[in-house]
């Protein structure tokens, strides 16, 4: 048993029995490296990662390899989900070396944490043009002990790179930047299956959000079609779990057929948000069903007794990738009987030879089953899925990483709140409320959020992403429930960001707080990954807080974040999608307030939600004067239910009739606010 036995991270605990003398990241670990004058071997991964498990089995569990590691290095194991700051720094270093990023991330660094060589997965024997892990260890040891000049040169160059911001060409923000971004993305977008053309294929939620906004802003069908096609293939492909609900992290092929089977909380929160917007704009029974199934999966498999959600489900079951999820011909017969088994084979593309290592990943990608089959066939299919889920529950199950992450839970809150409103599922909104309350009440210390909670312990200071996403979660719940305290929560977390995360030179935010442990560089949150950057989320949040409160400090912060990002937006379209979405919100941001009660008010509220516009915040103000936007506060009360649209300058006249509301919403949808 090594030092990982008392870790809070399930990923680190998976390595507690390794013969490697692992340390957790700590000042003590770096001090040990300095005392021994040996480099650091840093291994970064996460609990649901298939290739992390492979390398652990092949190398970290091997006594000879472990002995070599223990003699040569101080070995530090990091859960990238608990420590996204460390992961970001060393992933950036790896990419600066010209290597493709991924996990496990293997990095070698000085005792001060300065990186000088790295890679991802290394095999136990030379393979695929890659050296064996032992060869890498030997080469690093020789270079270090001989004081190889390349080690010092790499350390200096990489550390300098990490501490510098990439130069930006001076650029002014203009709506043309958004149009150019879409013109850059669409030619490299898969016109049939959605997302970017080449495998592996990821959902790319921040880019989907940007394209959806472009359709609303310009009225163009092309970006809307790109989003709808992507959501349709995500919903019908093998990347979606047709038996249990929920989306896997990515597809290894271009068809969305074969997933890497891990399921991540953040992917599914964003998936719900995307489905809800598309369904609100154009109701589709398949999208509604996928929302309902994914809500069910979150409630059944991911919700913890505290009311918050676990982080992920593993890709592997008993060391076999996807074992829980795939089906043979015989499996269907045993679970369903001959008639229903044959029906399922036809719909889900099941064959005797299989589509994945001799077994079948259920999917509806074939043209004859891709669209809605009609109420009778879909009801029969739903009944068979219940039987298959019961049969699958008797199998060994993938491991669950049950740590609670603040930002990931906030993303799930946003998806549940929006989907719950759109398909009128009060239970989904209640799930969102419970998770939000846990993060707010249990994961907060002195006004600052923590990042990770498990086994009664709050560990690691919160990131800017935790605060930004929880502000967005407060706004999503405000739209769903209209409770005044939610605005106060958001304002408190904004104050925390201003005090502890702000870079006064740029007017944007660092990823880590000023009170956090000093690392080799202080990372920022400027670029999107699977989740949008904190600065992108905050640009949007600040626009809405300005509309809700009338306080100019929020508008000024949105402006400074976006001014700082203008050069990156111009040069790097994909990784700045959320910043561009923040700019779109600054241009078009509006509050859509519905007052009154009864059927007329409910109809107006449905029209407001049918806008499906992420640059709009819908408020259902049924007698709640505390939440009146500043532009409405001085207006005389109306006796009839009414819909108002409020921008930065003013609120519209009330629209009482549906036709008036539709015209008002259309008028304010495309033009820049103000």
C-alpha positions as CSV (number, residue, x, y, z in Angstrom):
1,X,0.0,0.0,0.0
2,X,1.5,3.4,-1.0
3,X,0.6,7.0,-0.2
4,X,-2.6,7.0,-2.3
5,X,-4.6,4.9,0.2
6,X,-6.0,8.0,2.0
7,X,-6.7,10.0,-1.2
8,X,-10.2,11.3,-1.8
9,X,-9.9,10.6,-5.5
10,X,-11.2,7.2,-6.6
11,X,-8.7,7.4,-9.5
12,X,-5.8,7.7,-7.1
13,X,-7.2,5.0,-4.9
14,X,-7.2,2.7,-7.9
15,X,-3.4,2.9,-7.7
16,X,-3.0,2.5,-4.0
17,X,-1.9,-1.2,-4.4
18,X,0.6,-0.5,-7.1
19,X,4.2,-1.3,-6.3
20,X,5.0,2.2,-7.5
21,X,5.8,4.5,-4.6
22,X,3.2,7.0,-5.6
23,X,2.8,10.4,-4.0
24,X,-0.1,12.8,-4.3
25,X,0.8,16.2,-5.7
26,X,2.0,18.2,-2.7
27,X,4.8,20.5,-1.5
28,X,6.2,17.4,0.3
29,X,6.5,15.5,-2.9
30,X,8.4,18.3,-4.6
31,X,10.6,18.6,-1.5
32,X,11.4,14.9,-1.7
33,X,12.5,15.3,-5.3
34,X,14.8,18.2,-4.4
35,X,16.2,16.2,-1.4
36,X,17.0,13.2,-3.6
37,X,18.0,15.4,-6.6
38,X,15.8,13.3,-9.0
39,X,13.3,14.3,-11.5
40,X,9.5,14.0,-11.1
41,X,7.5,11.4,-13.0
42,X,4.1,12.9,-13.2
43,X,1.2,10.6,-14.3
44,X,-2.2,12.4,-14.9
45,X,-5.4,10.6,-15.7
46,X,-9.0,10.0,-14.5
47,X,-11.0,7.1,-13.2
48,X,-13.1,6.5,-16.3
49,X,-10.1,6.5,-18.7
50,X,-9.6,3.2,-20.6
51,X,-5.9,3.8,-21.6
52,X,-5.1,4.9,-18.0
53,X,-6.3,1.4,-16.9
54,X,-4.2,-0.2,-19.6
55,X,-1.0,1.6,-18.6
56,X,-1.7,0.8,-15.0
57,X,-2.0,-2.9,-15.7
58,X,0.9,-3.1,-18.0
59,X,3.5,-0.9,-16.3
60,X,2.4,0.4,-12.9
61,X,1.5,-3.0,-11.6
62,X,4.7,-4.6,-12.9
63,X,7.2,-5.0,-10.1
64,X,10.3,-4.5,-12.3
65,X,8.9,-1.4,-13.9
66,X,7.9,-0.1,-10.5
67,X,11.3,-0.7,-9.0
68,X,12.9,1.2,-11.9
69,X,10.4,4.1,-11.4
70,X,11.1,4.2,-7.6
71,X,14.9,4.3,-8.0
72,X,14.8,7.0,-10.7
73,X,12.0,9.4,-9.8
74,X,9.6,10.8,-7.3
75,X,6.4,9.5,-8.8
76,X,3.3,11.7,-8.5
77,X,-0.2,10.6,-9.5
78,X,-2.8,13.3,-10.3
79,X,-6.5,13.0,-10.9
80,X,-7.0,15.6,-13.7
81,X,-10.6,16.1,-12.6
82,X,-9.6,17.0,-9.1
83,X,-6.7,19.1,-10.3
84,X,-7.6,20.7,-13.6
85,X,-5.0,23.4,-12.9
86,X,-2.1,20.9,-12.9
87,X,-3.6,19.0,-15.9
88,X,-3.9,22.2,-17.9
89,X,-0.3,23.3,-17.2
90,X,1.3,20.0,-18.2
91,X,-1.0,19.3,-21.1
92,X,0.0,22.7,-22.5
93,X,3.6,21.8,-22.1
94,X,3.0,18.5,-23.9
95,X,1.4,20.2,-26.8
96,X,4.3,22.7,-26.9
97,X,6.5,19.7,-27.5
98,X,4.5,18.9,-30.6
99,X,2.7,15.9,-29.1
100,X,-1.0,15.2,-29.4
101,X,-2.7,15.6,-26.1
102,X,-4.6,12.8,-24.3
103,X,-4.6,10.7,-21.2
104,X,-2.8,9.2,-19.4
105,X,-0.6,12.2,-19.6
106,X,3.0,11.2,-18.8
107,X,5.3,14.1,-17.9
108,X,8.9,14.3,-16.6
109,X,9.8,17.5,-14.7
110,X,12.5,19.0,-12.5
111,X,12.0,19.0,-8.7
112,X,10.6,22.5,-9.1
113,X,7.9,21.1,-11.4
114,X,9.4,22.5,-14.6
115,X,8.6,20.0,-17.5
116,X,11.2,18.8,-19.9
117,X,9.8,15.7,-21.6
118,X,6.4,14.0,-21.9
119,X,4.0,11.8,-23.8
120,X,0.8,10.0,-23.2
121,X,0.4,6.2,-23.2
122,X,3.7,4.3,-23.4
123,X,3.5,0.5,-24.1
124,X,5.4,-2.1,-22.1
125,X,7.3,-3.1,-25.3
126,X,8.2,-1.0,-28.3
127,X,5.0,-0.8,-30.4
128,X,3.3,1.4,-33.0
129,X,6.4,3.4,-33.5
130,X,6.6,4.3,-29.8
131,X,9.4,3.3,-27.4
132,X,8.6,1.1,-24.5
133,X,7.9,2.8,-21.1
134,X,11.1,1.3,-19.7
135,X,13.1,2.7,-22.6
136,X,11.7,6.1,-21.8
137,X,12.6,5.8,-18.1
138,X,16.1,4.7,-19.0
139,X,16.6,7.6,-21.4
140,X,15.3,10.2,-19.0
141,X,17.5,8.8,-16.2
142,X,20.6,9.0,-18.4
143,X,19.8,12.5,-19.6
144,X,19.2,13.7,-16.0
145,X,22.3,12.2,-14.4
146,X,24.6,13.3,-17.3
147,X,23.2,16.9,-17.0
148,X,22.2,16.7,-20.6
149,X,22.0,20.2,-22.1
150,X,18.8,19.3,-23.8
151,X,17.1,18.8,-20.4
152,X,18.1,22.3,-19.2
153,X,17.1,23.8,-22.5
154,X,13.7,22.1,-22.6
155,X,13.0,23.2,-19.0
156,X,13.8,26.8,-19.7
157,X,11.9,27.0,-23.0
158,X,8.8,25.1,-21.7
159,X,8.6,27.1,-18.5
160,X,9.0,30.3,-20.4
161,X,6.2,29.2,-22.7
162,X,3.9,28.3,-19.8
163,X,4.4,31.7,-18.2
164,X,3.7,33.7,-21.3
165,X,0.5,34.4,-23.0
166,X,0.4,33.7,-26.7
167,X,0.9,37.0,-28.7
168,X,-2.3,38.3,-30.2
169,X,-2.7,40.6,-33.2
170,X,-4.6,43.8,-32.2
171,X,-8.2,43.2,-33.1
172,X,-11.4,45.0,-32.4
173,X,-14.6,43.1,-31.6
174,X,-17.3,43.3,-34.3
175,X,-20.2,41.1,-35.4
176,X,-18.1,40.2,-38.5
177,X,-15.9,38.1,-36.2
178,X,-18.9,35.9,-35.4
179,X,-19.8,35.5,-39.1
180,X,-16.2,34.7,-40.0
181,X,-16.2,32.0,-37.3
182,X,-19.2,30.2,-38.7
183,X,-17.8,30.5,-42.2
184,X,-14.6,28.8,-40.9
185,X,-16.4,26.0,-39.0
186,X,-19.0,24.9,-41.5
187,X,-16.6,23.8,-44.3
188,X,-14.9,21.4,-41.8
189,X,-18.2,20.2,-40.3
190,X,-19.5,16.8,-41.3
191,X,-22.5,17.7,-43.5
192,X,-24.1,14.3,-42.9
193,X,-23.3,13.2,-39.4
194,X,-22.5,16.5,-37.7
195,X,-19.5,17.6,-35.6
196,X,-16.1,17.9,-37.1
197,X,-15.3,15.5,-40.0
198,X,-12.6,13.2,-38.7
199,X,-12.5,10.6,-36.0
200,X,-12.5,10.6,-33.1
201,X,-15.7,12.6,-32.9
202,X,-16.7,14.5,-29.9
203,X,-20.0,16.3,-29.2
204,X,-18.3,19.7,-29.1
205,X,-21.0,21.4,-27.1
206,X,-19.4,24.9,-27.1
207,X,-19.3,24.9,-30.9
208,X,-22.8,23.6,-31.1
209,X,-23.9,26.5,-28.9
210,X,-22.1,29.0,-31.2
211,X,-23.7,27.6,-34.3
212,X,-27.1,27.6,-32.8
213,X,-26.7,31.3,-31.9
214,X,-25.5,32.1,-35.4
215,X,-28.8,30.7,-36.8
216,X,-30.8,32.9,-34.4
217,X,-28.7,35.9,-35.1
218,X,-28.7,35.7,-38.9
219,X,-31.7,33.6,-39.7
220,X,-29.5,31.3,-41.7
221,X,-30.5,27.6,-42.0
222,X,-27.0,26.2,-42.4
223,X,-25.7,26.5,-38.9
224,X,-29.1,25.4,-37.5
225,X,-29.0,22.3,-39.7
226,X,-25.5,21.6,-38.6
227,X,-26.6,21.5,-35.0
228,X,-29.8,19.5,-35.6
229,X,-27.9,16.9,-37.6
230,X,-25.3,16.5,-34.9
231,X,-27.9,16.1,-32.1
232,X,-29.8,13.6,-34.3
233,X,-26.7,11.4,-34.8
234,X,-25.7,11.7,-31.1
235,X,-29.2,10.6,-30.2
236,X,-29.3,7.6,-32.6
237,X,-25.7,6.5,-32.7
238,X,-23.9,4.0,-30.6
239,X,-22.4,6.9,-28.6
240,X,-25.8,7.1,-26.9
241,X,-26.8,4.3,-24.5
242,X,-30.1,3.2,-25.9
243,X,-30.9,0.9,-23.0
244,X,-29.9,3.1,-20.0
245,X,-29.8,6.6,-21.3
246,X,-26.9,9.0,-21.4
247,X,-24.1,9.9,-23.8
248,X,-20.6,8.4,-23.9
249,X,-17.6,10.8,-24.0
250,X,-16.7,10.3,-27.7
251,X,-16.9,8.1,-30.7
252,X,-13.8,6.4,-32.1
253,X,-15.2,6.4,-35.6
254,X,-16.8,8.9,-38.0
255,X,-20.2,7.3,-37.8
256,X,-20.9,7.8,-34.1
257,X,-21.1,4.0,-33.8
258,X,-18.4,2.8,-31.5
259,X,-17.9,4.9,-28.3
260,X,-15.2,5.1,-25.8
261,X,-17.7,3.9,-23.2
262,X,-17.0,6.2,-20.3
263,X,-19.9,8.5,-19.4
264,X,-19.1,11.9,-18.1
265,X,-21.5,14.1,-16.1
266,X,-20.5,17.3,-17.9
267,X,-21.2,15.8,-21.4
268,X,-24.7,14.8,-20.4
269,X,-25.5,18.1,-18.8
270,X,-24.5,19.9,-22.0
271,X,-26.3,17.2,-24.1
272,X,-29.5,18.0,-22.2
273,X,-29.1,21.7,-22.8
274,X,-28.6,21.1,-26.5
275,X,-31.6,18.8,-26.8
276,X,-33.8,21.2,-24.9
277,X,-33.0,24.1,-27.2
278,X,-33.5,22.1,-30.3
279,X,-36.8,20.6,-29.0
280,X,-38.1,24.0,-27.9
281,X,-37.5,25.4,-31.3
282,X,-38.9,22.4,-33.2
283,X,-40.5,19.6,-31.2
284,X,-39.2,16.2,-32.2
285,X,-40.4,13.1,-30.2
286,X,-37.0,11.5,-30.4
287,X,-35.3,14.5,-28.8
288,X,-38.0,14.5,-26.1
289,X,-37.4,10.8,-25.4
290,X,-33.6,11.3,-25.2
291,X,-34.1,14.1,-22.7
292,X,-36.4,11.9,-20.6
293,X,-34.0,8.9,-20.8
294,X,-30.9,11.0,-19.9
295,X,-32.8,12.6,-16.9
296,X,-33.7,9.0,-15.9
297,X,-30.0,7.9,-16.1
298,X,-28.8,10.9,-14.0
299,X,-31.4,10.1,-11.3
300,X,-30.9,6.4,-11.3
301,X,-27.1,5.9,-11.9
302,X,-25.4,9.2,-11.1
303,X,-27.3,10.8,-8.2
304,X,-25.7,10.4,-4.8
305,X,-27.4,10.4,-1.5
306,X,-26.3,14.0,-0.9
307,X,-28.4,15.1,-3.8
308,X,-25.5,16.0,-6.1
309,X,-24.1,13.9,-8.9
310,X,-21.1,11.6,-9.3
311,X,-18.5,12.5,-11.9
312,X,-18.4,9.6,-14.3
313,X,-18.9,5.9,-15.1
314,X,-15.9,3.9,-16.2
315,X,-15.3,2.8,-19.7
316,X,-14.3,-0.7,-18.5
317,X,-16.1,-3.4,-16.6
318,X,-13.8,-6.1,-15.1
319,X,-10.9,-4.7,-17.2
320,X,-12.9,-5.1,-20.5
321,X,-14.0,-2.0,-22.4
322,X,-17.7,-1.7,-22.8
323,X,-18.5,-5.2,-21.4
324,X,-21.7,-4.0,-19.6
325,X,-23.1,-2.3,-22.7
326,X,-22.8,-4.7,-25.6
327,X,-25.1,-7.6,-26.7
328,X,-25.0,-10.9,-28.5
329,X,-27.8,-12.5,-30.4
330,X,-28.3,-14.9,-27.6
331,X,-28.4,-12.2,-25.0
332,X,-31.5,-10.7,-26.7
333,X,-33.3,-14.0,-26.9
334,X,-32.7,-14.7,-23.3
335,X,-33.8,-11.2,-22.2
336,X,-36.8,-10.7,-24.5
337,X,-38.0,-13.9,-26.1
338,X,-37.9,-14.6,-29.9
339,X,-40.5,-12.1,-31.2
340,X,-39.3,-9.0,-29.3
341,X,-35.7,-10.1,-29.8
342,X,-36.2,-10.1,-33.6
343,X,-37.9,-6.7,-33.4
344,X,-35.0,-5.2,-31.5
345,X,-32.5,-6.8,-33.9
346,X,-34.1,-5.0,-36.8
347,X,-34.3,-1.6,-35.1
348,X,-30.9,-1.6,-33.4
349,X,-28.8,-3.2,-36.1
350,X,-28.0,-6.4,-34.2
351,X,-26.3,-9.2,-36.2
352,X,-24.7,-12.5,-35.3
353,X,-21.2,-11.3,-36.2
354,X,-21.7,-8.0,-34.2
355,X,-20.3,-4.6,-34.8
356,X,-17.8,-4.5,-31.8
357,X,-15.5,-7.4,-31.0
358,X,-18.1,-10.0,-31.9
359,X,-20.9,-8.3,-30.0
360,X,-23.3,-5.5,-30.7
361,X,-23.5,-1.8,-29.8
362,X,-27.1,-0.9,-30.1
363,X,-27.8,2.0,-32.5
364,X,-30.4,3.4,-34.8
365,X,-28.1,4.8,-37.5
366,X,-29.7,2.8,-40.3
367,X,-32.0,4.9,-42.4
368,X,-35.0,2.7,-41.7
369,X,-34.8,3.2,-37.9
370,X,-33.1,6.7,-37.7
371,X,-36.4,8.6,-37.5
372,X,-39.5,8.3,-35.3
373,X,-41.2,5.0,-36.0
374,X,-44.6,6.0,-34.8
375,X,-46.3,5.7,-31.4
376,X,-47.0,2.0,-31.5
377,X,-43.5,0.9,-32.6
378,X,-41.8,3.3,-30.2
379,X,-43.9,2.2,-27.3
380,X,-43.0,-1.4,-28.0
381,X,-39.4,-0.5,-28.3
382,X,-39.5,1.3,-24.9
383,X,-41.0,-1.7,-23.3
384,X,-38.2,-3.9,-24.6
385,X,-35.6,-1.4,-23.4
386,X,-37.0,-1.8,-19.9
387,X,-36.5,-5.5,-20.1
388,X,-33.0,-5.1,-21.5
389,X,-32.1,-2.6,-18.7
390,X,-33.3,-5.2,-16.1
391,X,-31.2,-7.9,-17.7
392,X,-28.2,-5.6,-17.9
393,X,-28.5,-4.7,-14.2
394,X,-27.7,-8.3,-13.4
395,X,-24.3,-8.0,-15.2
396,X,-21.1,-6.7,-13.6
397,X,-21.3,-2.9,-13.7
398,X,-18.6,-0.2,-14.6
399,X,-17.0,1.6,-11.7
400,X,-18.5,5.0,-10.7
401,X,-16.3,7.9,-9.7
402,X,-18.4,9.3,-6.9
403,X,-16.5,12.5,-6.2
404,X,-18.6,15.6,-6.5
405,X,-17.2,18.4,-8.7
406,X,-18.6,21.8,-8.3
407,X,-18.4,22.9,-12.0
408,X,-19.6,19.6,-13.4
409,X,-22.6,19.5,-11.1
410,X,-23.4,23.1,-12.1
411,X,-23.4,22.0,-15.8
412,X,-25.8,19.2,-14.9
413,X,-28.0,21.7,-13.1
414,X,-28.2,23.9,-16.2
415,X,-29.2,21.0,-18.4
416,X,-31.8,19.6,-16.0
417,X,-33.3,23.0,-15.3
418,X,-33.6,23.9,-19.0
419,X,-34.9,20.4,-20.1
420,X,-37.3,20.3,-17.1
421,X,-38.8,23.6,-18.2
422,X,-39.0,22.7,-21.9
423,X,-40.7,19.3,-21.5
424,X,-42.5,20.3,-18.3
425,X,-40.7,17.8,-15.9
426,X,-40.9,19.3,-12.4
427,X,-38.8,16.3,-11.2
428,X,-35.9,17.3,-13.4
429,X,-36.0,20.8,-12.0
430,X,-36.1,19.3,-8.5
431,X,-33.0,17.3,-9.3
432,X,-31.3,20.4,-10.5
433,X,-32.3,22.3,-7.3
434,X,-31.0,19.6,-5.0
435,X,-27.6,19.4,-6.7
436,X,-27.3,23.2,-6.7
437,X,-28.1,23.4,-3.0
438,X,-25.5,20.8,-2.2
439,X,-22.7,22.6,-4.0
440,X,-23.8,26.0,-2.6
441,X,-24.3,24.9,1.0
442,X,-21.7,22.1,1.4
443,X,-18.9,23.0,-0.9
444,X,-18.5,26.7,0.1
445,X,-16.1,28.2,2.6
446,X,-16.0,31.9,3.4
447,X,-17.7,32.9,0.2
448,X,-15.4,30.8,-2.0
449,X,-16.5,27.5,-3.6
450,X,-14.3,24.4,-3.3
451,X,-13.8,22.2,-6.3
452,X,-14.1,18.6,-5.2
453,X,-16.0,16.8,-2.4
454,X,-15.9,13.2,-1.3
455,X,-16.2,11.2,1.9
456,X,-17.1,14.3,3.8
457,X,-14.0,16.2,2.7
458,X,-13.9,19.3,0.6
459,X,-10.5,19.3,-1.1
460,X,-8.8,21.7,-3.4
461,X,-9.7,25.4,-3.7
462,X,-12.4,26.2,-6.2
463,X,-11.5,27.1,-9.8
464,X,-12.8,30.0,-11.8
465,X,-14.9,27.4,-13.6
466,X,-16.6,26.4,-10.4
467,X,-17.7,29.9,-9.8
468,X,-18.6,30.7,-13.4
469,X,-20.7,27.6,-13.9
470,X,-22.5,28.0,-10.6
471,X,-23.4,31.5,-11.6
472,X,-24.8,30.0,-14.8
473,X,-26.6,27.4,-12.8
474,X,-28.2,30.1,-10.6
475,X,-29.4,31.8,-13.7
476,X,-30.8,28.6,-15.2
477,X,-32.7,27.9,-11.9
478,X,-33.9,31.5,-11.8
479,X,-35.4,30.9,-15.2
480,X,-37.0,27.7,-14.0
481,X,-38.1,28.7,-10.6
482,X,-37.7,32.5,-10.1
483,X,-36.4,32.5,-6.6
484,X,-34.9,35.9,-5.6
485,X,-32.0,34.3,-3.5
486,X,-30.5,32.9,-6.7
487,X,-29.4,36.4,-7.9
488,X,-27.7,37.0,-4.5
489,X,-25.9,33.7,-4.9
490,X,-24.7,34.7,-8.3
491,X,-23.5,38.1,-7.0
492,X,-21.6,36.5,-4.2
493,X,-19.7,34.3,-6.6
494,X,-19.0,37.2,-8.9
495,X,-17.5,39.0,-6.0
496,X,-15.3,36.0,-5.2
497,X,-14.0,36.0,-8.8
498,X,-13.3,39.7,-8.7
499,X,-11.4,39.4,-5.4
500,X,-9.4,36.2,-6.0
501,X,-9.2,35.3,-9.7
502,X,-9.1,38.6,-11.6
503,X,-6.1,39.6,-13.6
504,X,-6.1,43.4,-13.3
505,X,-3.9,43.8,-16.3
506,X,-6.3,42.1,-18.7
507,X,-9.7,42.3,-17.0
508,X,-10.2,38.6,-17.4
509,X,-9.9,35.7,-15.0
510,X,-7.2,33.2,-14.0
511,X,-8.2,29.6,-13.5
512,X,-6.8,29.5,-9.9
513,X,-7.3,31.8,-7.0
514,X,-4.6,34.0,-5.6
515,X,-4.7,32.0,-2.4
516,X,-4.2,28.7,-4.1
517,X,-0.9,26.8,-4.2
518,X,1.7,28.4,-6.5
519,X,2.5,26.2,-9.5
520,X,5.2,26.5,-12.1
521,X,2.8,28.9,-13.9
522,X,-0.6,30.3,-13.0
523,X,-3.1,28.9,-15.5
524,X,-5.9,30.9,-17.2
525,X,-9.3,29.7,-18.4
526,X,-9.4,31.1,-21.9
527,X,-9.8,28.1,-24.1
528,X,-12.7,25.7,-24.4
529,X,-12.2,22.0,-24.0
530,X,-15.1,19.6,-23.5
531,X,-16.4,22.4,-21.2
532,X,-16.5,26.0,-22.0
533,X,-13.9,28.3,-20.5
534,X,-14.6,30.3,-17.4
535,X,-14.0,33.5,-19.2
536,X,-16.5,32.6,-21.9
537,X,-19.1,31.6,-19.4
538,X,-18.6,34.7,-17.4
539,X,-19.0,37.0,-20.4
540,X,-22.5,35.6,-20.8
541,X,-23.2,35.6,-17.1
542,X,-22.2,39.3,-16.7
543,X,-24.5,40.4,-19.4
544,X,-27.5,38.7,-17.7
545,X,-26.5,40.1,-14.3
546,X,-26.4,43.5,-15.8
547,X,-29.9,43.1,-17.2
548,X,-31.1,41.7,-13.9
549,X,-29.6,44.4,-11.6
550,X,-28.8,47.4,-13.8
551,X,-25.4,47.5,-12.2
552,X,-22.7,48.7,-14.7
553,X,-19.9,46.8,-13.1
554,X,-21.2,43.6,-14.7
555,X,-21.4,45.2,-18.2
556,X,-17.8,46.5,-17.8
557,X,-16.5,43.1,-16.8
558,X,-18.2,41.4,-19.8
559,X,-16.6,44.1,-22.0
560,X,-13.1,43.6,-20.5
561,X,-13.2,39.9,-20.8
562,X,-14.2,40.1,-24.5
563,X,-11.7,42.9,-25.3
564,X,-8.9,40.7,-23.9
565,X,-10.1,37.8,-26.0
566,X,-10.6,39.6,-29.3
567,X,-7.2,38.6,-30.8
568,X,-7.7,34.9,-29.9
569,X,-11.2,34.9,-31.3
570,X,-9.9,36.2,-34.6
571,X,-7.1,33.6,-34.8
572,X,-8.5,30.5,-33.1
573,X,-12.2,30.0,-33.8
574,X,-12.8,26.6,-32.3
575,X,-11.3,26.9,-28.8
576,X,-12.9,30.4,-28.3
577,X,-16.4,29.3,-29.1
578,X,-17.7,30.1,-25.6
579,X,-16.1,33.6,-25.7
580,X,-17.8,34.2,-29.0
581,X,-21.1,33.1,-27.5
582,X,-20.4,35.6,-24.7
583,X,-20.0,38.3,-27.3
584,X,-23.2,37.2,-29.0
585,X,-24.9,37.6,-25.7
586,X,-23.5,41.0,-25.3
587,X,-24.9,41.9,-28.7
588,X,-28.3,40.3,-28.4
589,X,-28.8,39.7,-24.7
590,X,-32.3,40.1,-23.5
591,X,-34.6,39.2,-20.6
592,X,-38.0,37.9,-21.6
593,X,-40.3,38.5,-18.7
594,X,-43.8,37.0,-18.5
595,X,-46.1,38.4,-15.8
596,X,-49.5,37.2,-14.5
597,X,-51.0,33.8,-14.0
598,X,-53.5,31.5,-15.7
599,X,-53.7,30.0,-19.2
600,X,-52.9,33.3,-21.0
601,X,-49.7,33.7,-19.0
602,X,-48.7,30.0,-19.5
603,X,-49.2,30.4,-23.3
604,X,-46.9,33.5,-23.3
605,X,-44.3,31.6,-21.3
606,X,-44.4,28.8,-23.8
607,X,-43.8,31.3,-26.6
608,X,-40.9,32.7,-24.7
609,X,-39.3,29.3,-24.2
610,X,-39.9,28.4,-27.8
611,X,-37.4,31.2,-28.7
612,X,-34.8,28.6,-27.7
613,X,-32.3,31.4,-27.5
614,X,-29.3,31.0,-25.2
615,X,-28.8,34.8,-25.4
616,X,-32.2,35.3,-23.7
617,X,-33.1,34.7,-20.1
618,X,-36.8,33.8,-19.6
619,X,-38.3,35.0,-16.3
620,X,-41.7,33.8,-15.2
621,X,-42.8,36.6,-12.9
622,X,-46.0,35.4,-11.3
623,X,-46.4,38.2,-8.7
624,X,-42.6,38.2,-7.8
625,X,-41.9,41.9,-7.6
626,X,-38.4,41.2,-6.2
627,X,-37.2,40.0,-9.5
628,X,-38.5,42.8,-11.7
629,X,-35.8,43.9,-14.1
630,X,-34.8,47.6,-13.7
631,X,-36.6,48.5,-16.9
632,X,-39.8,47.1,-15.6
633,X,-39.6,48.5,-12.0
634,X,-41.2,51.8,-12.9
635,X,-43.8,50.6,-15.3
636,X,-47.4,50.5,-14.2
637,X,-48.7,47.0,-13.4
638,X,-50.9,45.4,-16.0
639,X,-54.1,43.6,-15.2
640,X,-53.7,41.1,-17.9
641,X,-50.8,38.6,-18.3
642,X,-48.1,40.2,-20.4
643,X,-44.7,39.5,-22.1
644,X,-42.0,42.1,-22.0
645,X,-38.5,42.1,-23.6
646,X,-35.8,43.9,-21.7
647,X,-32.4,44.9,-23.1
648,X,-29.6,46.9,-21.6
649,X,-31.4,50.2,-22.4
650,X,-35.1,49.6,-21.6
651,X,-38.0,47.2,-21.5
652,X,-40.6,47.0,-24.3
653,X,-44.3,47.8,-24.1
654,X,-46.3,44.8,-22.9
655,X,-47.5,42.2,-25.4
656,X,-50.7,40.6,-24.3
657,X,-51.8,38.7,-27.3
658,X,-49.9,35.8,-28.7
659,X,-49.5,37.5,-32.1
660,X,-48.0,40.6,-30.4
661,X,-45.6,38.4,-28.4
662,X,-44.4,36.5,-31.5
663,X,-43.8,39.7,-33.4
664,X,-41.9,41.3,-30.4
665,X,-39.7,38.2,-29.9
666,X,-38.9,38.1,-33.6
667,X,-38.0,41.8,-33.7
668,X,-35.6,41.5,-30.8
669,X,-34.0,38.1,-31.7
670,X,-31.7,39.1,-34.4
671,X,-30.8,42.8,-33.9
672,X,-27.9,43.6,-31.5
673,X,-29.3,44.7,-28.1
674,X,-29.3,48.5,-27.6
